[in-house]
């Protein structure tokens, strides 16, 4: 993949995920990664929040808050996929002890106990036939200055490009 071909991240926040799941709390919540759904006995083994300060590759200071949800992808005791409301209750329990910023970047750490843990970003949940589906995509390295430039270019072309009839650039 060429660096310029990389799409801008479409990360969702924890707040976005929880708001969507509140629509149908009894619906099973099924995450999928690497082309497969998590097994029905999966566990949320850890939820943690971090505040980060860094310099990007252009020597620009960066700060962000990120929430990590760790999933252990196992089959256990003939269980079914966790209901959306139970997932939300786990997050609320964590909030009793750890400050979770609802707008923070959301990252999933997933392992099946055999392979190494891998990092994933989540798509917006979709309610399909009574089940919430959340696709997890491998979290890729990113060049923040390039991502900012791409976002600016995308905003220009979608808003003010020659084919646009939009009035947003008055």
C-alpha positions as CSV (number, residue, x, y, z in Angstrom):
1,X,0.0,0.0,0.0
2,X,1.3,3.4,-0.9
3,X,1.3,5.9,1.9
4,X,-0.9,8.3,-0.1
5,X,-3.4,5.5,-0.7
6,X,-4.1,5.0,3.0
7,X,-7.6,6.1,4.0
8,X,-8.2,8.4,6.9
9,X,-9.2,6.5,10.0
10,X,-12.9,6.1,10.8
11,X,-12.5,5.5,14.5
12,X,-15.6,5.6,16.6
13,X,-15.6,6.8,20.2
14,X,-16.8,4.8,23.2
15,X,-19.7,7.2,23.6
16,X,-20.8,6.5,20.0
17,X,-20.6,2.8,20.6
18,X,-22.6,2.9,23.8
19,X,-25.2,5.2,22.3
20,X,-25.8,2.9,19.5
21,X,-26.0,-0.2,21.7
22,X,-28.6,1.5,23.9
23,X,-31.2,1.1,21.1
24,X,-31.4,-2.7,21.7
25,X,-29.7,-3.7,25.0
26,X,-30.9,-7.4,24.7
27,X,-29.4,-7.8,21.2
28,X,-26.3,-10.0,21.0
29,X,-23.1,-8.1,20.5
30,X,-20.8,-9.8,18.0
31,X,-17.4,-8.3,17.2
32,X,-15.6,-9.6,14.1
33,X,-11.9,-9.4,13.2
34,X,-9.7,-11.0,10.7
35,X,-12.8,-12.0,8.8
36,X,-14.3,-14.0,11.6
37,X,-16.8,-13.3,14.4
38,X,-15.6,-13.6,18.0
39,X,-16.6,-16.8,19.6
40,X,-19.8,-16.8,21.8
41,X,-17.8,-17.1,25.1
42,X,-15.7,-14.0,24.6
43,X,-14.9,-11.9,27.7
44,X,-14.2,-8.2,28.2
45,X,-11.1,-8.8,30.3
46,X,-9.9,-5.2,30.7
47,X,-10.9,-1.7,30.0
48,X,-8.3,1.0,30.4
49,X,-8.0,4.7,29.6
50,X,-4.8,6.5,28.7
51,X,-3.9,10.1,28.1
52,X,-1.0,10.5,25.7
53,X,1.4,13.3,24.9
54,X,3.9,12.9,22.0
55,X,5.7,14.5,19.1
56,X,4.6,13.4,15.7
57,X,7.0,12.8,12.8
58,X,6.8,16.5,11.9
59,X,7.8,17.5,15.4
60,X,4.3,18.7,16.2
61,X,3.0,18.2,19.7
62,X,0.1,15.7,19.9
63,X,-2.2,14.9,22.8
64,X,-5.1,12.5,22.9
65,X,-7.1,10.3,25.1
66,X,-7.6,6.7,24.2
67,X,-9.7,3.9,25.7
68,X,-8.6,0.3,25.2
69,X,-11.1,-2.6,25.5
70,X,-9.5,-6.0,25.7
71,X,-11.4,-8.9,24.3
72,X,-10.5,-12.5,25.0
73,X,-11.9,-14.6,22.1
74,X,-12.7,-18.0,23.6
75,X,-15.5,-20.5,23.7
76,X,-16.7,-21.2,27.2
77,X,-19.5,-23.2,28.8
78,X,-21.9,-23.2,25.8
79,X,-22.5,-19.4,26.3
80,X,-24.1,-17.2,23.7
81,X,-22.7,-13.8,22.5
82,X,-22.9,-11.1,25.2
83,X,-26.0,-8.9,25.1
84,X,-25.3,-5.2,24.2
85,X,-26.6,-4.2,27.6
86,X,-24.2,-6.4,29.5
87,X,-21.3,-4.9,27.6
88,X,-22.6,-1.4,28.5
89,X,-22.9,-2.5,32.2
90,X,-19.3,-3.6,32.2
91,X,-18.2,-0.2,30.8
92,X,-20.4,1.5,33.5
93,X,-18.8,-0.6,36.2
94,X,-15.3,0.5,34.9
95,X,-16.6,4.1,35.0
96,X,-17.1,3.7,38.7
97,X,-13.3,3.4,39.1
98,X,-11.7,4.9,36.0
99,X,-12.6,8.1,34.3
100,X,-13.6,7.2,30.7
101,X,-13.9,10.1,28.3
102,X,-16.8,9.3,26.0
103,X,-15.2,11.1,23.0
104,X,-11.9,9.3,23.3
105,X,-10.4,7.3,20.5
106,X,-11.5,3.6,21.0
107,X,-9.1,0.7,20.5
108,X,-9.8,-3.0,20.9
109,X,-7.0,-5.4,22.0
110,X,-8.0,-8.9,20.9
111,X,-6.4,-12.3,21.4
112,X,-7.7,-15.9,21.4
113,X,-5.2,-16.9,24.0
114,X,-2.9,-18.5,21.5
115,X,-2.0,-15.7,19.1
116,X,-0.5,-12.5,20.3
117,X,-2.8,-9.6,21.2
118,X,-3.5,-7.3,18.2
119,X,-4.9,-3.8,18.0
120,X,-8.1,-3.0,16.2
121,X,-10.3,0.0,15.5
122,X,-14.0,-0.4,15.4
123,X,-16.6,0.4,12.8
124,X,-20.0,1.8,13.9
125,X,-22.2,-1.0,15.2
126,X,-24.9,-2.2,12.9
127,X,-28.1,-3.9,14.1
128,X,-28.7,-6.7,11.6
129,X,-31.5,-9.3,12.1
130,X,-31.6,-8.6,15.9
131,X,-27.8,-8.8,16.4
132,X,-25.3,-5.9,16.8
133,X,-22.3,-6.4,14.5
134,X,-19.1,-4.5,15.1
135,X,-16.3,-5.0,12.6
136,X,-12.8,-4.6,13.9
137,X,-10.1,-3.6,11.5
138,X,-6.4,-3.8,12.2
139,X,-5.1,-0.5,13.6
140,X,-2.4,0.7,11.2
141,X,0.5,3.1,11.7
142,X,-0.3,6.6,10.9
143,X,1.5,9.8,9.9
144,X,-0.5,12.5,11.7
145,X,0.7,15.5,9.6
146,X,-0.2,13.5,6.4
147,X,-3.6,12.6,7.9
148,X,-4.3,16.2,8.7
149,X,-3.3,17.2,5.2
150,X,-5.5,14.5,3.6
151,X,-8.5,15.6,5.8
152,X,-8.0,19.2,4.7
153,X,-7.8,18.2,1.0
154,X,-10.8,15.9,1.4
155,X,-12.8,18.8,3.0
156,X,-11.8,21.1,0.2
157,X,-12.8,18.7,-2.6
158,X,-16.0,17.5,-1.0
159,X,-17.1,21.0,-0.1
160,X,-15.7,23.3,-2.8
161,X,-14.5,21.1,-5.6
162,X,-15.6,22.0,-9.2
163,X,-18.3,19.3,-9.2
164,X,-19.8,20.6,-5.9
165,X,-22.9,22.7,-5.8
166,X,-22.5,23.2,-2.1
167,X,-22.7,26.6,-0.6
168,X,-20.4,25.8,2.4
169,X,-17.4,27.9,1.2
170,X,-19.1,31.3,1.0
